[in-house]
Amino acid sequence: MNDAAAGASRAAVAETPGFILVGVARDRISATAAEALVLDPAHAPMFLDRLIASGFGNIVLIATCDRIEAVGYQRSSGAFVEAFVTSLATIAGVETEMVRRSVHRFEDARAVERLMAIAGGIESTLPGEPEVLAQVREAVAAAAALELVGPELDRLTQSVLAFGKRVRTETDVGRHVVSIASAAVGVAREVFGDVASASALVVGASEAAMVIAGRLRDAGLHRLTVTDPSEGRVAGLAREIGARVAPYAGIEAELPEADIVIAGVGRGGYVLDVPRVDAALRRRRRRPMFLVDVAVPADIAPDVHRLDGAFLYTFADLERIAEQGVARRREAAAEASAMAAEAAAEFLLSEAERAAVPALRALRDRFEQARAELLTERPGLSADEATRLLVARLLHGPALALKAMARSGEREALDAATLVRIIARLFGSGNSGEHPGAPKPPKEGA
């Protein structure tokens, strides 16, 4: 094929609709660009409006604190990328060239696979973030409400959302603790089972201690008491998480009732030494007590862990648990990435099969029309004559078209030689007489 025909072929292919994903992920660009290209999720509707004004529909925009991704089913991928770049530059108030250097683009199979990975939490800085799937679902709903989701994109997004759920249920991507607070909740569950039946005492309302207390609340814990040397400031903090405030001087009275103790005073000297904790455990008849020391310097004497019934974890202990959880999630993410590639391939195969249906239906109708015309014109033909004439009639048009293409060098999207190979593949007319995957004829007597 000459250069002109090759150019025409590429132009024709470029006009074929396909999936494209263009975006900016903050963990993949420079710190300067990441800071400049932060898009407040509240600006997502404005971004969509600009893309629509540029002439694009059939799009879903995912805008979070970590990423901005636009996925669409478009004819012109280049124009779609340029609309994304100029729109983001305008909204972020930065030079267009900065955005252009920072964007990534994926098309067809790679676009589908990446969107699957995003919804599954595989592409997140911390794999398995549960809010990502909800953000994708909300973005799809917002685009659908604006009638921006066509049938192709609708099928893709529904498959993507289903894949996101599958990753959460079939892999360990989101199952391991990855923060100090979640590690503390995990240990509490190991000690007590259901934390809803436990009670907790926060001694020293530091930020770290209150975060853990809040996470325990989220996990179902109902009875929570907070005490702090500065009783004036602790009242407001306690109200935020629905906790009772106890006087700091009354720790001895509160300690025996606490299944979980979170220490965060950090003023130097042990707030909870061995005698004090041992006395509380005796009153509890050695029922387990989970103690978390997140204070710097430490609030709980290290030897407390030797007491029968005491389970002492320091900030460093919880940090190690969290680091192990991150490592396990990343291992699971590698497994889930393979799942995303497989799911993307299956989706695109189903789309290809769907796209072939109208052409096959039209071909069947054309063949049936030719058969009916032949029988009408020559009603008395024998079966042998009828089939021979029908085959000749069906092949007449394609034969003339192939010859014309070969002679004229027309600027076709497919040259004659390529079309011949496709015909051989479709009808098994190559050297072997059959094509890969073609059903074998039954043996005689089978």
VOKOL-302909 format. One line per field, with one value per residue (C-alpha): residue number from 1; residue in three letters; x, y, z. Coordinates in Angstrom, 2 decimals, decimal comma. Example, Ala and Ser with C-alpha at 12.3 -4.5 7.8 and 13.67 -1.06 7.14 Angstrom:
nr	[1 / 2] $
rest	[ALA / SER] $
c1	[12,30 / 13,67] $
c2	[-4,50 / -1,06] $
c3	[7,80 / 7,14] $
end
This chain:
nr	[1 / 2 / 3 / 4 / 5 / 6 / 7 / 8 / 9 / 10 / 11 / 12 / 13 / 14 / 15 / 16 / 17 / 18 / 19 / 20 / 21 / 22 / 23 / 24 / 25 / 26 / 27 / 28 / 29 / 30 / 31 / 32 / 33 / 34 / 35 / 36 / 37 / 38 / 39 / 40 / 41 / 42 / 43 / 44 / 45 / 46 / 47 / 48 / 49 / 50 / 51 / 52 / 53 / 54 / 55 / 56 / 57 / 58 / 59 / 60 / 61 / 62 / 63 / 64 / 65 / 66 / 67 / 68 / 69 / 70 / 71 / 72 / 73 / 74 / 75 / 76 / 77 / 78 / 79 / 80 / 81 / 82 / 83 / 84 / 85 / 86 / 87 / 88 / 89 / 90 / 91 / 92 / 93 / 94 / 95 / 96 / 97 / 98 / 99 / 100 / 101 / 102 / 103 / 104 / 105 / 106 / 107 / 108 / 109 / 110 / 111 / 112 / 113 / 114 / 115 / 116 / 117 / 118 / 119 / 120 / 121 / 122 / 123 / 124 / 125 / 126 / 127 / 128 / 129 / 130 / 131 / 132 / 133 / 134 / 135 / 136 / 137 / 138 / 139 / 140 / 141 / 142 / 143 / 144 / 145 / 146 / 147 / 148 / 149 / 150 / 151 / 152 / 153 / 154 / 155 / 156 / 157 / 158 / 159 / 160 / 161 / 162 / 163 / 164 / 165 / 166 / 167 / 168 / 169 / 170 / 171 / 172 / 173 / 174 / 175 / 176 / 177 / 178 / 179 / 180 / 181 / 182 / 183 / 184 / 185 / 186 / 187 / 188 / 189 / 190 / 191 / 192 / 193 / 194 / 195 / 196 / 197 / 198 / 199 / 200 / 201 / 202 / 203 / 204 / 205 / 206 / 207 / 208 / 209 / 210 / 211 / 212 / 213 / 214 / 215 / 216 / 217 / 218 / 219 / 220 / 221 / 222 / 223 / 224 / 225 / 226 / 227 / 228 / 229 / 230 / 231 / 232 / 233 / 234 / 235 / 236 / 237 / 238 / 239 / 240 / 241 / 242 / 243 / 244 / 245 / 246 / 247 / 248 / 249 / 250 / 251 / 252 / 253 / 254 / 255 / 256 / 257 / 258 / 259 / 260 / 261 / 262 / 263 / 264 / 265 / 266 / 267 / 268 / 269 / 270 / 271 / 272 / 273 / 274 / 275 / 276 / 277 / 278 / 279 / 280 / 281 / 282 / 283 / 284 / 285 / 286 / 287 / 288 / 289 / 290 / 291 / 292 / 293 / 294 / 295 / 296 / 297 / 298 / 299 / 300 / 301 / 302 / 303 / 304 / 305 / 306 / 307 / 308 / 309 / 310 / 311 / 312 / 313 / 314 / 315 / 316 / 317 / 318 / 319 / 320 / 321 / 322 / 323 / 324 / 325 / 326 / 327 / 328 / 329 / 330 / 331 / 332 / 333 / 334 / 335 / 336 / 337 / 338 / 339 / 340 / 341 / 342 / 343 / 344 / 345 / 346 / 347 / 348 / 349 / 350 / 351 / 352 / 353 / 354 / 355 / 356 / 357 / 358 / 359 / 360 / 361 / 362 / 363 / 364 / 365 / 366 / 367 / 368 / 369 / 370 / 371 / 372 / 373 / 374 / 375 / 376 / 377 / 378 / 379 / 380 / 381 / 382 / 383 / 384 / 385 / 386 / 387 / 388 / 389 / 390 / 391 / 392 / 393 / 394 / 395 / 396 / 397 / 398 / 399 / 400 / 401 / 402 / 403 / 404 / 405 / 406 / 407 / 408 / 409 / 410 / 411 / 412 / 413 / 414 / 415 / 416 / 417 / 418 / 419 / 420 / 421 / 422 / 423 / 424 / 425 / 426 / 427 / 428 / 429 / 430 / 431 / 432 / 433 / 434 / 435 / 436 / 437 / 438 / 439 / 440 / 441 / 442 / 443 / 444 / 445 / 446] $
rest	[MET / ASN / ASP / ALA / ALA / ALA / GLY / ALA / SER / ARG / ALA / ALA / VAL / ALA / GLU / THR / PRO / GLY / PHE / ILE / LEU / VAL / GLY / VAL / ALA / ARG / ASP / ARG / ILE / SER / ALA / THR / ALA / ALA / GLU / ALA / LEU / VAL / LEU / ASP / PRO / ALA / HIS / ALA / PRO / MET / PHE / LEU / ASP / ARG / LEU / ILE / ALA / SER / GLY / PHE / GLY / ASN / ILE / VAL / LEU / ILE / ALA / THR / CYS / ASP / ARG / ILE / GLU / ALA / VAL / GLY / TYR / GLN / ARG / SER / SER / GLY / ALA / PHE / VAL / GLU / ALA / PHE / VAL / THR / SER / LEU / ALA / THR / ILE / ALA / GLY / VAL / GLU / THR / GLU / MET / VAL / ARG / ARG / SER / VAL / HIS / ARG / PHE / GLU / ASP / ALA / ARG / ALA / VAL / GLU / ARG / LEU / MET / ALA / ILE / ALA / GLY / GLY / ILE / GLU / SER / THR / LEU / PRO / GLY / GLU / PRO / GLU / VAL / LEU / ALA / GLN / VAL / ARG / GLU / ALA / VAL / ALA / ALA / ALA / ALA / ALA / LEU / GLU / LEU / VAL / GLY / PRO / GLU / LEU / ASP / ARG / LEU / THR / GLN / SER / VAL / LEU / ALA / PHE / GLY / LYS / ARG / VAL / ARG / THR / GLU / THR / ASP / VAL / GLY / ARG / HIS / VAL / VAL / SER / ILE / ALA / SER / ALA / ALA / VAL / GLY / VAL / ALA / ARG / GLU / VAL / PHE / GLY / ASP / VAL / ALA / SER / ALA / SER / ALA / LEU / VAL / VAL / GLY / ALA / SER / GLU / ALA / ALA / MET / VAL / ILE / ALA / GLY / ARG / LEU / ARG / ASP / ALA / GLY / LEU / HIS / ARG / LEU / THR / VAL / THR / ASP / PRO / SER / GLU / GLY / ARG / VAL / ALA / GLY / LEU / ALA / ARG / GLU / ILE / GLY / ALA / ARG / VAL / ALA / PRO / TYR / ALA / GLY / ILE / GLU / ALA / GLU / LEU / PRO / GLU / ALA / ASP / ILE / VAL / ILE / ALA / GLY / VAL / GLY / ARG / GLY / GLY / TYR / VAL / LEU / ASP / VAL / PRO / ARG / VAL / ASP / ALA / ALA / LEU / ARG / ARG / ARG / ARG / ARG / ARG / PRO / MET / PHE / LEU / VAL / ASP / VAL / ALA / VAL / PRO / ALA / ASP / ILE / ALA / PRO / ASP / VAL / HIS / ARG / LEU / ASP / GLY / ALA / PHE / LEU / TYR / THR / PHE / ALA / ASP / LEU / GLU / ARG / ILE / ALA / GLU / GLN / GLY / VAL / ALA / ARG / ARG / ARG / GLU / ALA / ALA / ALA / GLU / ALA / SER / ALA / MET / ALA / ALA / GLU / ALA / ALA / ALA / GLU / PHE / LEU / LEU / SER / GLU / ALA / GLU / ARG / ALA / ALA / VAL / PRO / ALA / LEU / ARG / ALA / LEU / ARG / ASP / ARG / PHE / GLU / GLN / ALA / ARG / ALA / GLU / LEU / LEU / THR / GLU / ARG / PRO / GLY / LEU / SER / ALA / ASP / GLU / ALA / THR / ARG / LEU / LEU / VAL / ALA / ARG / LEU / LEU / HIS / GLY / PRO / ALA / LEU / ALA / LEU / LYS / ALA / MET / ALA / ARG / SER / GLY / GLU / ARG / GLU / ALA / LEU / ASP / ALA / ALA / THR / LEU / VAL / ARG / ILE / ILE / ALA / ARG / LEU / PHE / GLY / SER / GLY / ASN / SER / GLY / GLU / HIS / PRO / GLY / ALA / PRO / LYS / PRO / PRO / LYS / GLU / GLY / ALA] $
c1	[0,00 / 1,44 / 1,98 / -1,23 / -3,27 / -1,52 / -2,36 / -5,97 / -6,06 / -4,79 / -7,28 / -10,15 / -9,04 / -8,71 / -12,35 / -13,48 / -15,08 / -13,21 / -12,67 / -10,16 / -9,09 / -7,09 / -6,12 / -3,67 / -2,69 / -0,85 / 1,47 / 2,74 / 3,75 / 6,15 / 5,35 / 5,06 / 2,56 / 0,65 / 0,21 / -0,84 / -3,27 / -5,35 / -8,98 / -11,57 / -14,25 / -16,78 / -15,35 / -16,11 / -19,42 / -17,56 / -14,99 / -17,75 / -19,42 / -16,22 / -15,83 / -19,45 / -18,93 / -15,98 / -18,42 / -17,97 / -20,62 / -20,40 / -17,98 / -17,55 / -15,32 / -13,72 / -12,31 / -10,82 / -8,00 / -5,61 / -6,67 / -8,61 / -9,65 / -12,02 / -13,14 / -15,16 / -16,24 / -14,97 / -14,19 / -11,30 / -9,01 / -6,61 / -9,34 / -10,66 / -7,21 / -6,78 / -10,19 / -9,19 / -5,87 / -7,27 / -10,22 / -8,01 / -5,52 / -8,31 / -9,90 / -6,57 / -5,23 / -1,97 / -0,18 / -1,60 / 1,86 / 2,19 / -1,01 / 0,01 / 3,28 / 1,42 / -1,43 / -1,52 / -3,75 / -4,87 / -6,92 / -9,07 / -7,87 / -5,46 / -8,17 / -10,62 / -7,99 / -6,93 / -10,52 / -11,02 / -7,86 / -9,03 / -12,43 / -10,76 / -8,47 / -5,46 / -4,21 / -4,46 / -1,35 / -2,52 / -4,12 / -7,64 / -8,94 / -12,67 / -13,87 / -12,53 / -15,28 / -17,90 / -16,28 / -16,42 / -20,06 / -20,91 / -19,10 / -21,06 / -24,34 / -23,49 / -22,71 / -25,85 / -27,98 / -26,65 / -27,41 / -23,71 / -23,49 / -24,18 / -24,80 / -21,13 / -19,96 / -22,88 / -21,88 / -18,27 / -19,05 / -21,42 / -18,73 / -16,18 / -18,39 / -19,03 / -15,28 / -14,64 / -17,02 / -15,39 / -11,93 / -13,25 / -14,80 / -12,33 / -8,95 / -7,17 / -6,61 / -8,78 / -8,65 / -5,43 / -5,06 / -2,89 / -3,01 / -2,17 / -5,84 / -7,07 / -4,27 / -5,47 / -9,04 / -7,78 / -5,94 / -8,97 / -11,09 / -8,55 / -8,66 / -12,39 / -14,07 / -16,90 / -15,71 / -19,32 / -19,41 / -16,16 / -15,55 / -12,67 / -10,84 / -8,76 / -6,12 / -4,78 / -6,77 / -3,88 / -4,69 / -3,44 / -5,39 / -8,61 / -8,25 / -8,02 / -10,98 / -13,00 / -12,11 / -13,26 / -16,54 / -16,88 / -16,23 / -19,22 / -17,83 / -20,49 / -18,95 / -16,16 / -14,68 / -12,09 / -9,90 / -7,09 / -4,94 / -6,50 / -10,13 / -11,27 / -10,21 / -11,29 / -15,01 / -15,37 / -13,32 / -15,40 / -18,63 / -17,37 / -17,14 / -19,95 / -17,72 / -18,16 / -15,65 / -14,08 / -11,83 / -8,13 / -7,56 / -10,00 / -8,06 / -7,83 / -11,62 / -12,07 / -9,29 / -10,87 / -13,96 / -11,93 / -11,39 / -9,37 / -7,04 / -5,55 / -2,78 / -1,77 / -0,64 / 3,08 / 4,30 / 7,04 / 6,78 / 4,54 / 0,85 / 0,14 / 2,84 / 2,91 / 1,28 / -1,60 / -2,39 / -1,92 / -4,42 / -6,96 / -6,44 / -6,98 / -10,28 / -11,16 / -10,27 / -7,65 / -10,13 / -8,10 / -7,13 / -5,82 / -3,52 / -2,40 / 0,43 / 0,67 / 2,31 / 5,78 / 7,39 / 5,62 / 2,73 / 2,68 / 5,57 / 7,00 / 6,89 / 3,08 / 3,10 / 4,37 / 1,17 / -1,30 / -4,23 / -2,44 / -1,91 / 0,32 / 0,94 / 3,10 / 2,97 / 5,88 / 4,01 / 0,96 / 3,13 / 4,69 / 1,24 / 0,19 / 3,34 / 2,73 / -0,83 / 0,36 / 2,81 / 0,09 / -2,28 / 0,37 / 0,91 / -2,84 / -2,92 / -0,49 / -2,90 / -5,84 / -3,97 / -3,97 / -7,71 / -8,19 / -6,38 / -8,50 / -11,74 / -10,84 / -10,16 / -13,46 / -15,36 / -13,77 / -14,43 / -18,10 / -18,16 / -16,56 / -19,10 / -21,91 / -20,55 / -20,45 / -24,13 / -25,60 / -23,09 / -23,84 / -27,56 / -27,22 / -25,11 / -27,67 / -30,46 / -28,49 / -27,89 / -31,55 / -32,57 / -30,28 / -31,69 / -35,29 / -34,58 / -32,92 / -35,80 / -38,30 / -36,42 / -35,68 / -38,32 / -37,62 / -33,91 / -32,56 / -30,83 / -27,42 / -28,06 / -29,65 / -26,77 / -24,16 / -25,85 / -26,44 / -22,75 / -21,75 / -24,24 / -23,11 / -19,43 / -19,91 / -20,04 / -17,10 / -14,98 / -15,52 / -14,76 / -11,50 / -10,33 / -11,20 / -9,31 / -6,25 / -6,18 / -7,05 / -4,92 / -7,85 / -7,34 / -9,07 / -8,88 / -8,06 / -5,91 / -6,88 / -4,24 / -5,40 / -9,01 / -8,09 / -6,46 / -9,58 / -11,79 / -9,52 / -9,75 / -13,52 / -14,32 / -11,41 / -10,20 / -6,48 / -3,85 / -5,13 / -8,70 / -9,87 / -9,29 / -8,27 / -11,24 / -13,35 / -15,44 / -14,17 / -16,62 / -18,05 / -16,51 / -18,61 / -20,77 / -20,39] $
c2	[0,00 / 3,43 / 6,29 / 8,05 / 4,90 / 4,22 / 7,73 / 7,29 / 3,96 / 5,56 / 8,41 / 5,98 / 4,01 / 7,25 / 8,01 / 4,66 / 5,18 / 3,68 / 3,92 / 6,47 / 7,47 / 10,63 / 11,98 / 13,12 / 11,00 / 12,95 / 10,07 / 9,92 / 13,55 / 16,04 / 17,55 / 21,00 / 19,81 / 17,78 / 20,86 / 23,03 / 20,52 / 19,79 / 19,88 / 20,41 / 17,72 / 20,55 / 21,83 / 18,57 / 19,89 / 22,92 / 20,61 / 18,52 / 21,67 / 22,67 / 19,22 / 19,34 / 22,84 / 21,44 / 19,12 / 15,95 / 13,73 / 10,09 / 10,89 / 10,15 / 12,37 / 10,99 / 13,83 / 13,09 / 14,52 / 11,99 / 11,86 / 13,43 / 10,94 / 11,37 / 8,26 / 8,37 / 6,57 / 8,93 / 9,16 / 11,61 / 10,70 / 13,56 / 16,20 / 14,65 / 14,82 / 18,43 / 19,38 / 17,75 / 19,60 / 23,05 / 22,60 / 21,55 / 24,34 / 26,91 / 25,62 / 25,13 / 28,48 / 27,07 / 26,99 / 24,56 / 23,12 / 22,10 / 20,09 / 18,59 / 17,33 / 15,80 / 13,92 / 10,24 / 8,66 / 5,10 / 3,79 / 0,71 / -2,30 / -0,27 / 2,31 / -0,38 / -2,16 / 1,04 / 1,99 / -1,50 / -1,05 / 2,34 / 0,99 / -2,00 / 0,25 / -1,28 / 2,05 / 3,90 / 5,06 / 2,81 / -0,24 / -1,12 / 2,29 / 1,56 / 5,02 / 4,76 / 2,43 / 4,75 / 7,72 / 5,93 / 5,00 / 8,62 / 9,87 / 7,46 / 8,52 / 12,22 / 11,69 / 9,59 / 12,31 / 14,71 / 12,15 / 11,88 / 8,09 / 6,34 / 2,60 / 1,67 / 3,68 / 2,42 / -1,18 / -0,36 / 1,45 / -1,27 / -3,88 / -1,71 / -1,30 / -5,05 / -5,68 / -3,28 / -5,28 / -8,51 / -7,30 / -6,44 / -9,89 / -12,17 / -10,67 / -9,32 / -5,88 / -4,18 / -6,65 / -5,79 / -2,90 / -0,08 / 2,59 / 2,84 / 3,30 / 0,38 / -1,78 / -0,94 / -1,90 / -5,14 / -6,12 / -5,18 / -7,54 / -10,32 / -9,85 / -9,27 / -10,47 / -7,97 / -4,56 / -3,45 / -5,28 / -3,69 / -0,42 / 1,97 / 4,62 / 7,35 / 8,72 / 11,88 / 13,23 / 13,56 / 13,58 / 10,00 / 8,73 / 10,40 / 9,06 / 5,52 / 6,20 / 7,47 / 4,40 / 2,16 / 4,08 / 3,45 / -0,26 / -0,39 / 0,41 / 2,13 / 2,79 / 5,33 / 7,53 / 10,29 / 11,89 / 14,43 / 16,64 / 19,67 / 18,98 / 22,23 / 21,21 / 17,59 / 18,28 / 19,44 / 16,53 / 14,06 / 15,52 / 15,05 / 11,29 / 10,88 / 10,03 / 10,55 / 12,80 / 11,58 / 13,52 / 12,91 / 12,39 / 9,48 / 7,18 / 4,38 / 4,26 / 4,16 / 1,71 / -1,54 / -0,90 / -0,43 / -3,30 / -1,02 / 1,72 / 4,28 / 6,40 / 9,69 / 12,16 / 12,26 / 14,56 / 12,31 / 9,73 / 6,71 / 7,50 / 3,76 / 1,84 / -1,83 / -1,50 / 0,65 / -1,66 / -4,79 / -3,47 / -2,85 / -6,35 / -7,93 / -6,09 / -7,34 / -10,89 / -10,95 / -10,40 / -9,21 / -5,57 / -4,20 / -1,21 / 1,07 / 3,55 / 6,21 / 8,84 / 10,30 / 9,88 / 6,68 / 6,74 / 3,02 / 1,17 / -1,46 / -4,19 / -3,97 / -6,48 / -9,14 / -8,93 / -11,75 / -10,45 / -7,33 / -6,90 / -3,86 / -2,43 / 0,62 / 3,00 / 1,07 / -2,24 / -0,86 / 0,74 / -2,64 / -4,20 / -1,41 / -1,78 / -5,51 / -4,76 / -2,35 / -4,97 / -7,62 / -5,28 / -4,56 / -8,27 / -8,71 / -5,74 / -7,54 / -10,48 / -8,15 / -6,43 / -9,72 / -9,97 / -6,46 / -7,39 / -10,52 / -8,66 / -5,95 / -8,59 / -10,32 / -7,03 / -6,04 / -9,50 / -9,18 / -5,73 / -7,11 / -9,92 / -7,41 / -5,19 / -8,14 / -9,00 / -6,31 / -7,15 / -10,87 / -10,18 / -8,03 / -10,72 / -13,39 / -11,17 / -10,58 / -14,30 / -15,06 / -12,38 / -13,88 / -17,36 / -16,13 / -14,23 / -17,27 / -19,59 / -17,05 / -16,64 / -20,36 / -22,33 / -25,63 / -25,93 / -29,07 / -28,76 / -29,18 / -26,47 / -24,13 / -24,33 / -23,92 / -20,83 / -19,40 / -19,72 / -18,03 / -15,22 / -14,64 / -14,50 / -12,30 / -8,95 / -9,63 / -10,93 / -7,77 / -5,58 / -7,42 / -7,10 / -3,42 / -2,76 / -4,63 / -2,69 / 0,82 / 1,27 / 3,09 / 4,70 / 2,00 / 1,50 / -2,14 / -3,06 / -6,00 / -8,36 / -7,74 / -8,29 / -11,59 / -12,76 / -11,78 / -13,73 / -16,75 / -16,50 / -16,11 / -18,90 / -21,29 / -20,91 / -20,73 / -23,39 / -25,62 / -25,32 / -24,18 / -21,35 / -21,45 / -22,25 / -23,54 / -26,55 / -29,82 / -31,73 / -34,82 / -38,15 / -40,53 / -42,58 / -40,12] $
c3	[0,00 / -0,95 / 1,53 / 0,55 / 1,04 / 4,35 / 5,54 / 4,53 / 6,36 / 9,55 / 9,21 / 8,79 / 11,84 / 13,83 / 13,12 / 14,51 / 17,95 / 20,87 / 24,60 / 25,87 / 29,35 / 29,96 / 33,34 / 35,96 / 38,97 / 41,66 / 42,55 / 38,95 / 38,42 / 40,01 / 43,39 / 41,80 / 39,22 / 41,80 / 43,99 / 41,04 / 39,54 / 42,60 / 41,50 / 44,18 / 43,62 / 43,84 / 40,54 / 38,73 / 37,29 / 35,90 / 34,32 / 32,75 / 31,42 / 29,66 / 28,07 / 26,93 / 25,52 / 23,56 / 21,81 / 23,82 / 25,31 / 26,32 / 29,16 / 32,86 / 34,99 / 38,16 / 40,30 / 43,74 / 45,85 / 44,26 / 40,62 / 37,77 / 35,11 / 32,18 / 30,34 / 27,18 / 24,02 / 21,35 / 17,63 / 17,98 / 20,87 / 20,10 / 20,30 / 23,52 / 25,13 / 24,04 / 25,48 / 28,77 / 28,86 / 28,10 / 30,48 / 33,39 / 32,70 / 32,77 / 35,97 / 37,79 / 36,54 / 35,17 / 31,83 / 29,30 / 28,69 / 32,35 / 32,10 / 28,76 / 30,28 / 33,23 / 31,58 / 30,75 / 28,12 / 27,57 / 24,68 / 24,02 / 26,03 / 28,16 / 28,94 / 30,02 / 32,10 / 33,86 / 34,70 / 36,12 / 38,21 / 39,51 / 40,59 / 42,25 / 44,30 / 42,55 / 41,15 / 44,47 / 46,32 / 49,12 / 47,48 / 48,55 / 49,57 / 50,04 / 49,04 / 45,47 / 44,25 / 45,77 / 44,01 / 40,65 / 41,26 / 42,10 / 38,98 / 36,78 / 38,39 / 37,90 / 34,20 / 33,71 / 35,31 / 32,66 / 29,92 / 29,06 / 29,17 / 25,88 / 25,54 / 25,05 / 28,03 / 30,09 / 29,45 / 30,33 / 33,58 / 34,75 / 34,08 / 35,90 / 38,98 / 39,06 / 38,83 / 41,72 / 43,92 / 42,79 / 43,84 / 47,30 / 47,78 / 45,99 / 46,95 / 50,03 / 48,51 / 51,13 / 54,00 / 55,84 / 58,29 / 56,96 / 59,69 / 63,38 / 64,29 / 62,19 / 63,62 / 67,13 / 66,22 / 64,69 / 67,87 / 69,98 / 67,91 / 68,38 / 72,16 / 72,66 / 69,47 / 69,08 / 70,31 / 70,72 / 74,05 / 75,29 / 77,11 / 76,52 / 78,54 / 76,88 / 79,26 / 77,64 / 74,69 / 72,22 / 68,51 / 68,02 / 71,02 / 69,88 / 66,33 / 67,72 / 69,99 / 67,03 / 64,98 / 67,84 / 67,85 / 64,13 / 64,78 / 67,14 / 70,60 / 72,74 / 76,15 / 75,90 / 78,63 / 78,19 / 80,85 / 80,46 / 82,71 / 80,95 / 81,70 / 80,05 / 76,53 / 76,74 / 77,04 / 73,42 / 72,09 / 74,06 / 72,67 / 69,09 / 69,56 / 72,06 / 75,05 / 78,78 / 80,57 / 83,84 / 86,22 / 85,64 / 89,33 / 89,30 / 86,94 / 89,55 / 89,78 / 85,97 / 85,13 / 86,38 / 84,22 / 81,04 / 78,62 / 76,34 / 77,62 / 75,22 / 76,72 / 75,10 / 77,80 / 76,89 / 79,66 / 80,96 / 83,75 / 83,64 / 84,09 / 84,29 / 86,13 / 87,05 / 90,51 / 89,20 / 86,28 / 88,40 / 90,97 / 88,19 / 86,76 / 90,18 / 90,50 / 87,00 / 88,13 / 85,39 / 82,58 / 79,55 / 79,27 / 75,97 / 76,54 / 73,72 / 74,40 / 71,69 / 73,95 / 73,43 / 75,93 / 76,94 / 79,44 / 80,28 / 81,94 / 79,53 / 82,21 / 82,25 / 79,39 / 81,85 / 83,92 / 83,49 / 81,44 / 80,12 / 76,37 / 75,88 / 72,40 / 71,73 / 68,80 / 67,24 / 67,61 / 65,84 / 63,17 / 62,38 / 62,03 / 59,69 / 57,57 / 57,25 / 56,16 / 53,46 / 52,16 / 52,03 / 50,22 / 47,61 / 47,09 / 46,65 / 44,26 / 41,96 / 41,83 / 41,25 / 38,38 / 36,49 / 37,18 / 35,74 / 32,53 / 32,18 / 32,91 / 30,37 / 27,71 / 28,42 / 28,21 / 24,90 / 23,49 / 24,38 / 22,74 / 19,58 / 19,45 / 19,96 / 17,16 / 14,76 / 15,19 / 12,86 / 10,11 / 10,41 / 10,38 / 7,26 / 5,58 / 6,41 / 5,04 / 1,84 / 1,37 / 2,00 / -0,48 / -3,14 / -2,47 / -2,73 / -5,96 / -7,54 / -6,65 / -7,99 / -11,26 / -11,76 / -9,85 / -11,55 / -10,70 / -9,12 / -5,76 / -7,40 / -9,98 / -7,46 / -4,99 / -7,74 / -9,12 / -5,66 / -4,74 / -8,00 / -7,44 / -3,84 / -4,85 / -7,92 / -6,09 / -3,70 / -6,59 / -8,64 / -5,61 / -4,85 / -8,44 / -8,53 / -5,30 / -6,54 / -9,85 / -8,76 / -5,60 / -4,06 / -0,66 / 1,29 / 5,05 / 4,22 / 1,22 / -0,99 / 0,43 / 3,99 / 2,98 / 1,33 / 4,57 / 6,51 / 4,11 / 4,47 / 8,23 / 8,25 / 5,79 / 6,35 / 2,77 / 3,53 / 2,83 / 5,60 / 4,40 / 7,83 / 10,24 / 13,91 / 16,05 / 13,17 / 14,15 / 12,76 / 10,51 / 12,21 / 11,31 / 9,30 / 11,54 / 14,43] $
end
